[in-house]
Amino acid sequence: MTTQDADGDRAVEQTKSNLLEQMRRVGESSGRNRAERLNRQSQPQHRQAARFEDLPEYKRVETQRMAVAMLGVGNPFYRSHDGAAGATTRIGGREFINFASYDYLATNTDPQVATSAKQAIDRFGISASASRLVAGERPGHVELEQRLSRLYGVDAAVCFVSGYLTNVATIGCLMGPQDLVIHDEFIHNSALAGIKLSGAVRRLFKHNDVENLEGILKTLSSDFRRILVIVEGVYSMDGDVADLPALLELKARYGFWLMVDEAHALGVLGKTGRGTFEHFGLDPRDVDIWMGTLSKTTSSCGGYIAGSSALADILKAEAGGFVYSVGLSPVLAAAAIASLDILQAEPERTERLRRNGHLFLECAKAAGLDTGLSVGYSVVPVIVGDSLRAAQLSNDLLAEGINVLPIIHPAVPEGMARLRFFITCNHTEEQIRCAVALTARKLKDLQDRNFGLASLDMDKMMQLLPTSQAAGRP
């Protein structure tokens, strides 16, 4: 072996030795690191929860408060009424003409309804005391569901303890991630919550635009297991009516389920107040799901679904909002039944409501007020554009003896804020003409003063917010 070969062997051995040493050190280091990681994992983690005051949601609330404070606008919401509210009400000991009540047919103060409710309390107490599935079933539940199914001319109905919950539970039960829900862009928030719960794909179509809906169906209808289209009979923010005949024609070609929210249509549309199908002279069985609330025409609280027997069976067995919720209070069921009796026995109340709604709309248009899409039934908005202007207009009208509430952002887009007038069958012509004239005059005063968001120094307002909020920290 030459000297050169010996040097090469020593170099190889030295390299091996170095590699082994590095491996040993790495192993020791990895062991230490692993031990440290395990030790850290075994130690409790100290995490501080975010303060509610630092949330962006609270920032929005504070910004609104600061805006109204800078303009000296009183809070128009949460006005406490001294008694039952209908066409008139009492607030703080003073009587007002009231346009903020869902009591379309004046059943809330009807002696027949009060008597039925008191009799139910005497017999059943206040609460059903349990889920209907286990121990909360009462005769009133069955009777109310039978009455609703007969009214709609369908097989069955299911009642829930909340109108909002009715949409959430029904949509969440029937639809899933493999399904598609298409809804009118002006649909109620409860339907949006139900769609979110279901995990279904969501698409919206332009308000009352059946051609736009068909365009969506042409593109997507073959991609999903089930398709549900949701509309409202009378739209709660705008007061216009769904194009039900066109929707049914589209349904016959594309095979989707159609769900119609009748919250503001029952007692309002149709010669005898049976709702949208009667208004158009259509077969109610052509609609898959009739949804409604018990808190408007029927002066109670809760919601319902009416349709086929199979639909009712599914909801009573699978809908969490039914299975796991207490049964509708017997007193509320009794009040709703009595209100349905009045609806069917006195169709002239619906006729008076229709006359009042049309009169309000005609007067408002003549006064130059923007009533949007309303066709003059139970809901007539007066669109003022600016949220703060809407709030101040509500306060100005209250000072003049008119109670009507604003609808502001985010319930409607900024720039579309409004006062929403609910009409009842008991409003008088004098009350309607007075309210419209005062609204037009007070709105003009605000417009002349350029009162609203445009008059605020928004940069200054943001500087006044707490530092963490101004920075937008989560």
C-alpha positions as CSV (number, residue, x, y, z in Angstrom):
1,M,0.0,0.0,0.0
2,T,1.4,3.4,-0.9
3,T,1.5,6.4,1.3
4,Q,-1.2,8.0,-0.9
5,D,-3.5,5.0,-0.4
6,A,-3.0,5.1,3.3
7,D,-3.8,8.8,3.4
8,G,-7.0,8.1,1.4
9,D,-8.1,5.4,3.8
10,R,-7.6,7.6,6.8
11,A,-9.6,10.3,5.1
12,V,-12.5,7.9,4.4
13,E,-12.4,6.7,8.0
14,Q,-12.3,10.3,9.3
15,T,-15.3,11.1,7.1
16,K,-17.2,8.1,8.4
17,S,-16.4,9.1,11.9
18,N,-17.5,12.7,11.3
19,L,-20.8,11.5,9.8
20,L,-21.5,9.1,12.7
21,E,-20.8,12.0,15.2
22,Q,-23.1,14.3,13.3
23,M,-25.8,11.6,13.3
24,R,-25.4,11.1,17.0
25,R,-25.7,14.8,17.7
26,V,-28.7,15.0,15.4
27,G,-30.3,12.1,17.2
28,E,-29.6,13.6,20.6
29,S,-30.9,16.9,19.3
30,S,-34.1,15.3,17.9
31,G,-34.6,13.4,21.1
32,R,-34.3,16.6,23.1
33,N,-36.6,18.5,20.7
34,R,-39.1,15.7,20.8
35,A,-39.0,15.6,24.6
36,E,-39.4,19.4,24.6
37,R,-42.4,19.2,22.2
38,L,-44.0,16.5,24.3
39,N,-43.4,18.5,27.4
40,R,-44.9,21.6,25.8
41,Q,-47.9,19.6,24.7
42,S,-48.4,18.3,28.1
43,Q,-48.4,21.8,29.6
44,P,-51.7,23.8,29.6
45,Q,-52.0,26.3,26.9
46,H,-52.7,29.9,28.1
47,R,-54.9,31.6,25.5
48,Q,-56.8,34.8,26.2
49,A,-60.3,35.0,24.7
50,A,-61.1,38.0,22.6
51,R,-63.0,40.8,24.4
52,F,-66.5,41.4,23.0
53,E,-65.6,45.1,23.0
54,D,-62.8,44.4,20.4
55,L,-64.9,42.5,17.9
56,P,-65.7,44.1,14.6
57,E,-69.4,43.4,15.2
58,Y,-69.2,45.7,18.3
59,K,-67.3,48.3,16.3
60,R,-70.3,48.5,13.9
61,V,-72.7,49.0,16.9
62,E,-70.5,51.7,18.4
63,T,-70.2,53.5,15.0
64,Q,-73.9,53.6,14.7
65,R,-74.3,54.9,18.2
66,M,-71.7,57.6,17.6
67,A,-73.3,58.6,14.3
68,V,-76.8,59.1,15.9
69,A,-75.2,60.9,18.8
70,M,-73.4,63.4,16.6
71,L,-76.6,64.2,14.8
72,G,-78.7,64.1,18.0
73,V,-81.0,61.3,16.7
74,G,-82.9,59.4,19.4
75,N,-83.1,55.7,19.2
76,P,-86.4,54.8,17.4
77,F,-86.3,51.2,18.4
78,Y,-87.5,49.3,21.5
79,R,-90.4,51.7,22.1
80,S,-92.4,50.1,24.9
81,H,-96.1,50.0,24.5
82,D,-98.5,50.4,27.4
83,G,-101.1,47.9,26.1
84,A,-102.3,46.0,23.0
85,A,-101.2,47.6,19.7
86,G,-103.4,47.8,16.7
87,A,-104.5,50.7,14.5
88,T,-103.7,52.8,17.6
89,T,-101.5,52.3,20.5
90,R,-100.3,53.9,23.8
91,I,-96.6,54.7,24.4
92,G,-95.6,56.5,27.6
93,G,-99.2,57.3,28.4
94,R,-99.8,59.0,25.1
95,E,-102.0,57.6,22.3
96,F,-100.6,57.3,18.7
97,I,-101.9,56.3,15.3
98,N,-100.0,53.0,14.9
99,F,-98.4,51.7,11.6
100,A,-96.0,49.2,13.3
101,S,-98.4,46.3,14.0
102,Y,-98.8,43.0,12.2
103,D,-102.4,42.8,13.4
104,Y,-103.8,43.0,9.9
105,L,-107.3,41.9,10.7
106,A,-107.5,43.3,14.2
107,T,-107.8,39.9,15.8
108,N,-105.4,40.7,18.6
109,T,-107.9,42.5,20.6
110,D,-111.0,40.7,19.5
111,P,-113.1,39.3,22.4
112,Q,-113.5,36.0,20.7
113,V,-109.7,35.5,20.6
114,A,-109.3,36.6,24.2
115,T,-112.0,34.2,25.4
116,S,-110.5,31.2,23.6
117,A,-107.1,32.1,25.0
118,K,-108.4,32.4,28.6
119,Q,-110.2,29.1,28.3
120,A,-107.0,27.4,27.1
121,I,-105.1,28.8,30.1
122,D,-107.7,27.5,32.5
123,R,-107.5,24.0,31.0
124,F,-103.9,23.6,30.0
125,G,-101.9,26.3,31.8
126,I,-99.4,28.4,29.9
127,S,-96.9,25.9,28.5
128,A,-97.0,22.6,26.7
129,S,-94.2,21.7,29.1
130,A,-92.4,19.3,26.7
131,S,-91.6,18.5,23.2
132,R,-94.7,17.3,21.4
133,L,-92.9,14.1,20.5
134,V,-92.6,12.9,24.1
135,A,-95.2,14.6,26.3
136,G,-96.2,18.0,24.9
137,E,-99.0,17.0,22.5
138,R,-102.3,18.8,23.2
139,P,-105.6,18.8,21.3
140,G,-105.1,22.3,20.2
141,H,-102.0,21.4,18.2
142,V,-103.9,18.8,16.2
143,E,-106.9,21.1,15.7
144,L,-104.8,24.0,14.5
145,E,-102.8,21.9,12.0
146,Q,-106.1,20.5,10.6
147,R,-107.5,23.9,10.3
148,L,-104.4,25.2,8.5
149,S,-104.3,22.2,6.1
150,R,-108.0,22.8,5.2
151,L,-107.5,26.5,4.7
152,Y,-104.7,25.7,2.2
153,G,-106.5,22.8,0.6
154,V,-103.6,20.4,1.3
155,D,-103.2,17.2,3.2
156,A,-101.4,18.2,6.4
157,A,-99.7,20.9,8.4
158,V,-97.0,21.1,11.1
159,C,-96.8,23.9,13.7
160,F,-93.5,25.2,15.2
161,V,-92.9,27.5,18.2
162,S,-91.3,30.2,16.1
163,G,-91.8,31.6,12.6
164,Y,-88.1,32.1,12.2
165,L,-87.5,28.6,13.4
166,T,-90.0,27.2,10.9
167,N,-87.9,28.3,8.0
168,V,-84.6,27.3,9.6
169,A,-85.8,23.8,10.7
170,T,-87.6,23.0,7.5
171,I,-84.9,24.0,5.0
172,G,-82.2,22.5,7.2
173,C,-84.2,19.2,7.4
174,L,-85.0,18.8,3.7
175,M,-81.9,20.1,2.0
176,G,-78.2,19.1,2.2
177,P,-74.8,19.6,0.7
178,Q,-75.8,17.7,-2.5
179,D,-78.7,20.1,-3.1
180,L,-79.4,23.5,-4.5
181,V,-81.5,26.3,-3.0
182,I,-82.4,29.2,-5.3
183,H,-84.2,32.2,-3.6
184,D,-85.5,35.6,-4.5
185,E,-82.9,38.2,-3.5
186,F,-85.3,39.8,-1.1
187,I,-86.1,36.7,0.8
188,H,-86.4,36.8,4.6
189,N,-83.3,36.3,6.8
190,S,-84.8,33.1,8.3
191,A,-84.7,31.4,5.0
192,L,-81.0,32.4,4.5
193,A,-80.2,30.9,8.0
194,G,-82.0,27.7,7.0
195,I,-80.0,27.4,3.8
196,K,-76.7,28.0,5.7
197,L,-77.7,25.3,8.2
198,S,-78.4,22.8,5.5
199,G,-75.1,23.2,3.7
200,A,-76.8,23.3,0.4
201,V,-75.4,25.4,-2.5
202,R,-77.2,28.8,-2.6
203,R,-78.0,31.0,-5.5
204,L,-80.2,34.0,-5.7
205,F,-82.2,35.5,-8.6
206,K,-83.2,39.1,-9.2
207,H,-86.3,40.1,-7.3
208,N,-89.5,38.7,-8.9
209,D,-87.5,38.1,-12.1
210,V,-88.6,34.6,-13.4
211,E,-86.5,34.9,-16.5
212,N,-83.4,35.3,-14.3
213,L,-84.5,32.3,-12.2
214,E,-84.8,30.2,-15.4
215,G,-81.3,31.2,-16.5
216,I,-80.0,29.8,-13.2
217,L,-82.0,26.6,-13.6
218,K,-80.8,26.1,-17.2
219,T,-77.2,26.2,-16.0
220,L,-77.4,24.3,-12.7
221,S,-80.5,22.1,-12.7
222,S,-78.7,18.9,-13.7
223,D,-76.0,19.1,-11.1
224,F,-77.9,18.6,-7.9
225,R,-79.9,15.9,-6.1
226,R,-82.7,18.2,-5.0
227,I,-83.6,21.8,-6.0
228,L,-85.7,24.2,-3.8
229,V,-86.9,27.6,-4.9
230,I,-88.1,30.0,-2.2
231,V,-90.2,33.1,-2.6
232,E,-92.6,35.2,-0.5
233,G,-96.3,35.7,-1.2
234,V,-96.2,39.3,-0.1
235,Y,-92.6,40.6,0.4
236,S,-92.2,41.9,3.9
237,M,-89.8,44.8,3.0
238,D,-91.3,46.0,-0.3
239,G,-95.0,45.0,-0.2
240,D,-95.2,43.5,-3.7
241,V,-96.5,40.0,-4.7
242,A,-94.7,37.0,-6.0
243,D,-95.4,36.0,-9.6
244,L,-96.8,32.7,-8.6
245,P,-98.4,31.7,-12.0
246,A,-95.0,32.1,-13.8
247,L,-93.2,30.3,-11.0
248,L,-95.5,27.3,-11.3
249,E,-95.1,27.2,-15.1
250,L,-91.3,27.1,-14.6
251,K,-91.7,24.4,-11.9
252,A,-93.6,22.2,-14.3
253,R,-90.6,22.3,-16.7
254,Y,-87.7,22.1,-14.3
255,G,-89.0,19.9,-11.5
256,F,-88.0,21.8,-8.4
257,W,-89.8,22.1,-5.1
258,L,-91.5,25.5,-4.6
259,M,-91.7,27.0,-1.2
260,V,-93.9,30.1,-0.6
261,D,-93.6,32.2,2.6
262,E,-97.1,33.4,3.4
263,A,-96.3,35.4,6.5
264,H,-97.6,38.7,5.1
265,A,-100.1,37.1,2.7
266,L,-102.5,35.1,4.9
267,G,-105.5,37.2,5.6
268,V,-104.3,39.7,3.1
269,L,-104.4,38.3,-0.4
270,G,-107.5,36.6,-2.0
271,K,-111.1,37.5,-1.8
272,T,-111.5,35.6,1.5
273,G,-107.9,36.1,2.7
274,R,-106.6,32.6,2.0
275,G,-103.4,33.9,0.5
276,T,-101.4,33.9,-2.7
277,F,-103.0,30.9,-4.4
278,E,-106.5,32.4,-3.9
279,H,-105.3,35.8,-5.2
280,F,-104.3,34.2,-8.5
281,G,-107.0,31.5,-8.6
282,L,-104.5,28.6,-8.5
283,D,-104.6,25.1,-7.1
284,P,-102.7,25.2,-3.8
285,R,-101.5,21.6,-4.2
286,D,-99.3,22.8,-7.1
287,V,-97.1,24.5,-4.4
288,D,-94.9,21.9,-2.6
289,I,-94.4,23.9,0.7
290,W,-96.6,26.6,2.1
291,M,-94.9,28.3,5.0
292,G,-96.4,31.0,7.3
293,T,-96.3,32.6,10.7
294,L,-98.9,32.7,13.4
295,S,-97.9,36.2,14.6
296,K,-99.6,38.3,11.9
297,T,-103.2,37.7,10.8
298,T,-103.7,35.0,13.5
299,S,-102.4,37.2,16.4
300,S,-100.5,34.5,18.1
301,C,-96.8,33.3,17.9
302,G,-95.1,30.5,16.0
303,G,-95.0,29.2,12.5
304,Y,-96.3,26.5,10.2
305,I,-95.7,24.4,7.2
306,A,-98.6,23.1,5.1
307,G,-98.3,20.5,2.3
308,S,-98.5,16.8,1.7
309,S,-98.8,14.2,4.4
310,A,-95.4,12.8,3.6
311,L,-93.8,16.3,4.1
312,A,-95.5,16.7,7.5
313,D,-94.4,13.2,8.5
314,I,-90.8,14.0,7.6
315,L,-90.7,17.2,9.5
316,K,-92.3,15.7,12.6
317,A,-89.7,12.9,12.6
318,E,-86.6,14.7,11.4
319,A,-86.8,18.5,11.8
320,G,-84.7,19.4,14.9
321,G,-86.7,22.6,15.4
322,F,-89.8,20.4,15.9
323,V,-88.4,17.3,17.6
324,Y,-86.2,19.0,20.1
325,S,-88.4,22.1,20.8
326,V,-91.2,22.5,23.3
327,G,-94.6,22.2,21.8
328,L,-96.5,25.4,20.8
329,S,-98.1,26.9,23.9
330,P,-101.7,25.8,24.2
331,V,-102.9,29.4,24.7
332,L,-101.2,30.4,21.4
333,A,-102.7,27.5,19.6
334,A,-106.2,28.5,20.9
335,A,-105.6,32.2,19.9
336,A,-104.6,31.1,16.4
337,I,-107.6,28.9,16.0
338,A,-110.0,31.7,17.0
339,S,-108.3,34.1,14.6
340,L,-108.8,31.6,11.8
341,D,-112.5,31.4,12.8
342,I,-112.7,35.2,12.3
343,L,-110.8,35.1,9.0
344,Q,-113.3,32.6,7.6
345,A,-116.4,34.1,9.1
346,E,-115.7,37.8,8.4
347,P,-114.1,38.2,4.9
348,E,-115.1,41.8,5.0
349,R,-112.1,42.4,7.3
350,T,-109.8,41.4,4.4
351,E,-111.8,43.7,2.1
352,R,-111.4,46.7,4.5
353,L,-107.6,45.9,4.8
354,R,-107.4,45.9,1.0
355,R,-109.2,49.2,0.7
356,N,-107.0,50.8,3.3
357,G,-103.8,49.5,1.7
358,H,-104.8,50.8,-1.7
359,L,-105.8,54.2,-0.2
360,F,-102.5,54.6,1.6
361,L,-100.5,53.8,-1.6
362,E,-102.6,56.2,-3.7
363,C,-102.1,59.0,-1.1
364,A,-98.4,58.4,-0.8
365,K,-97.8,58.5,-4.5
366,A,-99.9,61.6,-4.9
367,A,-97.7,63.2,-2.1
368,G,-94.6,62.4,-4.1
369,L,-93.4,59.7,-1.7
370,D,-91.2,56.8,-3.0
371,T,-93.2,53.7,-2.2
372,G,-90.9,51.4,-4.2
373,L,-92.5,48.2,-5.5
374,S,-95.5,48.1,-3.1
375,V,-98.8,47.2,-4.7
376,G,-100.8,48.4,-1.7
377,Y,-101.8,45.5,0.5
378,S,-100.4,44.9,4.0
379,V,-97.0,46.6,3.6
380,V,-96.2,50.0,2.1
381,P,-92.7,51.3,2.5
382,V,-91.7,54.9,2.2
383,I,-88.1,54.9,0.9
384,V,-86.0,57.8,2.2
385,G,-82.5,56.5,1.2
386,D,-80.4,57.4,4.3
387,S,-80.5,55.2,7.5
388,L,-80.1,58.2,9.8
389,R,-82.7,60.2,7.9
390,A,-85.1,57.2,8.3
391,A,-84.5,57.1,12.0
392,Q,-85.0,60.8,12.5
393,L,-88.1,60.8,10.3
394,S,-89.5,58.1,12.6
395,N,-88.8,60.2,15.6
396,D,-90.3,63.3,14.0
397,L,-93.5,61.5,13.2
398,L,-93.7,60.1,16.7
399,A,-93.6,63.7,18.0
400,E,-96.6,64.3,15.8
401,G,-98.5,61.3,17.1
402,I,-97.6,58.7,14.4
403,N,-95.8,55.5,15.3
404,V,-93.9,53.9,12.4
405,L,-90.5,52.3,12.5
406,P,-87.5,52.6,10.2
407,I,-85.8,49.8,8.4
408,I,-82.2,50.6,8.1
409,H,-78.9,49.0,7.0
410,P,-78.0,46.1,7.1
411,A,-81.7,44.9,7.0
412,V,-81.8,46.8,3.6
413,P,-78.8,48.1,1.6
414,E,-77.6,51.6,2.6
415,G,-79.3,54.0,0.4
416,M,-82.6,52.0,0.5
417,A,-83.5,52.8,4.1
418,R,-87.2,53.3,4.7
419,L,-90.2,53.7,7.0
420,R,-92.3,50.5,6.7
421,F,-96.0,51.1,7.2
422,F,-98.1,48.1,8.2
423,I,-101.8,48.7,7.3
424,T,-104.7,47.1,9.3
425,C,-108.4,46.8,8.5
426,N,-109.1,49.1,11.4
427,H,-107.2,52.2,10.2
428,T,-109.6,55.0,9.3
429,E,-109.3,57.1,6.1
430,E,-108.6,60.1,8.3
431,Q,-105.7,58.3,10.0
432,I,-104.2,57.2,6.7
433,R,-104.5,60.7,5.0
434,C,-103.0,62.4,8.1
435,A,-100.1,60.0,8.3
436,V,-99.2,60.4,4.6
437,A,-99.4,64.2,4.8
438,L,-97.2,64.4,7.9
439,T,-94.7,61.9,6.4
440,A,-94.3,64.0,3.2
441,R,-93.9,67.2,5.2
442,K,-91.4,65.9,7.7
443,L,-89.4,64.2,5.0
444,K,-89.1,67.4,3.0
445,D,-87.9,69.2,6.1
446,L,-85.1,66.7,6.5
447,Q,-84.2,66.8,2.8
448,D,-84.1,70.6,2.9
449,R,-81.7,70.5,5.8
450,N,-79.6,67.8,4.0
451,F,-79.9,65.7,7.2
452,G,-78.2,62.3,7.1
453,L,-75.0,60.4,6.8
454,A,-73.6,62.9,4.2
455,S,-73.5,65.6,6.9
456,L,-71.2,63.5,9.2
457,D,-67.4,63.8,9.4
458,M,-66.8,60.0,9.2
459,D,-63.0,60.4,9.6
460,K,-63.5,62.4,12.8
461,M,-66.0,59.7,14.0
462,M,-63.5,56.9,13.4
463,Q,-60.8,58.8,15.3
464,L,-63.1,58.9,18.3
465,L,-63.5,55.2,18.5
466,P,-61.3,53.2,20.9
467,T,-57.9,52.4,19.4
468,S,-58.4,48.7,19.0
469,Q,-61.7,49.3,17.2
470,A,-60.4,52.0,14.9
471,A,-57.6,49.6,13.8
472,G,-60.2,46.9,13.1
473,R,-58.6,44.3,15.4
474,P,-60.5,41.0,15.6
